[in-house]
Amino acid sequence: MSATYLRQATNQDLPEIKKIIEEAKAYLKKQGIDQWQDGYPATEDLEFDVNNGITYVLIIDGKIAGTAALHQGLDVNYLNIHDGEWVNGVHGRYTAIHRIAMSSNFRGQHLSEKMISGLITISGVFGYKDIRIDTHPDNLGMQHVITTNGFTKRGTIYMAETDTEASPRYAYQLVIG
């Protein structure tokens, strides 16, 4: 029987986290999805997240199978939502799941659902009832994972990934009891 759980990432995990993010970038590119193709997330983003205690890793049999950041509090990218609205408003108290990626060694095992479920639980333990997440309009796989976990599409936001243009993302929300 294998143990599967989430834990907070450490600096020792950074090489594996960086590898998983690079694999995810290549996977998205192979599918023709223009997400994470302009240098984001950069090594500095990943290091910042780990040092601020917001990165979590999914552990399966002692190996890192996936990674994600769980942002707490206001996310500036979520202040302006188009073609919809957030339940609880733009200034609601929430967590936001970002930079979720699975190792290519574990892809296709429906582990993103476990990762998101764990992050929902952690959000609840921290006292948050409102969880938000976004993804690229072409990333149908992640859209499926998000809605399978009970999230509802709320509209479109624009991520400032580069200095020159803002990139549209479908925005989702889950309010737990």
C-alpha positions in Angstrom: 0.0 0.0 0.0 1.4 3.4 -1.0 1.1 6.6 1.0 -0.3 9.6 -0.9 -0.3 13.0 0.8 0.4 16.7 0.4 3.1 18.5 2.4 4.7 22.0 2.3 7.6 22.2 0.0 11.1 22.9 1.2 14.2 24.3 -0.5 15.5 20.7 -0.9 12.4 20.1 -3.2 13.2 23.0 -5.6 15.2 21.0 -8.1 12.4 18.5 -8.5 9.7 21.3 -8.6 11.7 23.1 -11.3 11.9 19.8 -13.3 8.2 19.2 -13.0 7.4 22.8 -14.1 9.7 22.4 -17.1 8.1 19.1 -18.0 4.7 20.9 -17.8 5.8 23.7 -20.1 6.9 21.1 -22.7 3.7 19.2 -22.3 1.6 22.3 -22.9 3.7 23.3 -25.9 3.3 19.9 -27.4 -0.5 20.3 -27.1 -0.3 23.7 -28.8 -1.4 25.5 -25.6 0.1 28.9 -25.3 0.4 28.8 -21.5 3.7 29.0 -19.6 5.6 29.5 -22.9 7.2 32.9 -22.1 9.4 32.2 -19.2 6.7 32.1 -16.6 6.8 30.6 -14.0 10.5 31.5 -13.7 12.9 29.9 -11.2 12.5 33.1 -9.1 8.8 32.7 -8.9 9.2 29.1 -7.7 11.9 30.0 -5.1 9.7 32.9 -3.8 6.7 30.6 -3.3 8.8 28.0 -1.5 10.4 30.6 0.7 7.0 32.1 1.6 5.6 28.7 2.5 2.9 28.6 -0.2 4.2 25.7 -2.3 2.9 22.2 -1.7 4.0 18.9 -3.2 2.0 15.8 -3.7 4.0 12.8 -2.4 3.4 9.3 -3.7 5.6 6.4 -2.4 8.1 9.0 -1.1 8.4 10.7 -4.5 7.3 14.2 -5.6 4.4 13.6 -8.1 3.2 17.1 -8.4 3.4 20.7 -7.2 1.2 23.7 -6.7 1.1 27.1 -5.0 -1.7 28.0 -2.6 -1.9 31.8 -2.4 -3.7 33.2 0.6 -5.4 36.5 0.5 -6.0 39.0 -2.3 -4.7 38.1 -5.7 -4.4 41.2 -7.9 -5.1 39.2 -11.1 -8.5 38.4 -9.7 -9.6 42.0 -9.0 -11.1 42.4 -12.5 -13.3 39.6 -13.7 -15.1 39.8 -17.1 -18.3 38.1 -18.3 -19.2 37.1 -14.8 -18.6 37.8 -11.1 -17.1 36.1 -8.0 -19.5 34.9 -5.3 -18.4 37.0 -2.2 -17.0 39.7 -4.5 -13.5 40.6 -5.7 -12.4 41.4 -2.2 -13.6 38.2 -0.6 -11.3 36.2 1.7 -10.0 33.3 -0.4 -7.1 31.1 -1.4 -6.0 30.8 -5.0 -4.5 27.7 -6.5 -1.7 28.5 -8.9 1.1 26.8 -10.8 -0.3 23.3 -10.5 1.8 20.7 -12.4 2.3 17.0 -12.3 5.5 15.1 -13.0 5.6 13.3 -16.4 6.3 10.1 -14.4 2.9 10.4 -12.8 0.8 11.9 -15.6 -2.5 10.3 -16.6 -3.2 8.9 -13.1 -5.8 11.5 -12.2 -3.5 12.8 -9.5 -4.3 16.5 -10.2 -7.7 15.8 -8.7 -6.0 14.5 -5.5 -3.7 17.5 -5.4 -6.6 20.0 -5.7 -8.7 18.1 -3.2 -5.8 18.3 -0.7 -5.4 22.0 -1.4 -9.1 22.5 -0.8 -8.7 20.7 2.6 -5.7 22.8 3.5 -7.7 26.0 2.6 -10.5 24.8 4.9 -8.0 24.1 7.8 -6.6 27.6 7.3 -10.2 29.0 7.7 -10.9 29.8 4.1 -14.3 28.9 2.6 -13.6 30.4 -0.8 -11.1 28.8 -3.2 -10.3 30.2 -6.7 -8.3 28.8 -9.6 -7.8 29.8 -13.2 -6.5 28.2 -16.4 -5.9 28.9 -20.1 -8.9 28.8 -22.4 -7.2 26.1 -24.5 -6.2 23.9 -21.5 -9.2 21.6 -21.7 -7.6 19.0 -19.5 -7.1 21.3 -16.6 -10.6 22.8 -17.1 -12.0 19.2 -16.7 -9.9 18.6 -13.6 -11.1 21.9 -12.1 -14.8 21.3 -12.7 -14.5 17.6 -11.6 -13.4 19.0 -8.2 -16.6 21.0 -7.9 -15.5 24.4 -9.1 -17.8 26.6 -11.1 -16.7 28.9 -13.9 -17.2 32.5 -12.9 -15.8 34.4 -15.9 -12.6 35.5 -17.5 -9.6 37.2 -15.9 -6.4 38.6 -17.5 -3.0 37.5 -16.2 -0.1 40.0 -16.7 2.4 37.3 -17.7 4.5 39.6 -19.8 5.1 43.4 -19.8 3.4 43.7 -23.2 0.2 41.8 -23.0 -2.4 40.3 -20.7 -3.4 36.8 -21.2 -7.0 35.6 -20.8 -7.7 32.8 -18.3 -11.0 31.1 -17.3 -11.6 31.8 -13.7 -13.3 29.2 -11.4 -14.5 29.3 -7.8 -15.5 26.8 -5.1 -17.2 27.9 -1.9 -17.0 25.2 0.8 -19.1 24.9 4.0 
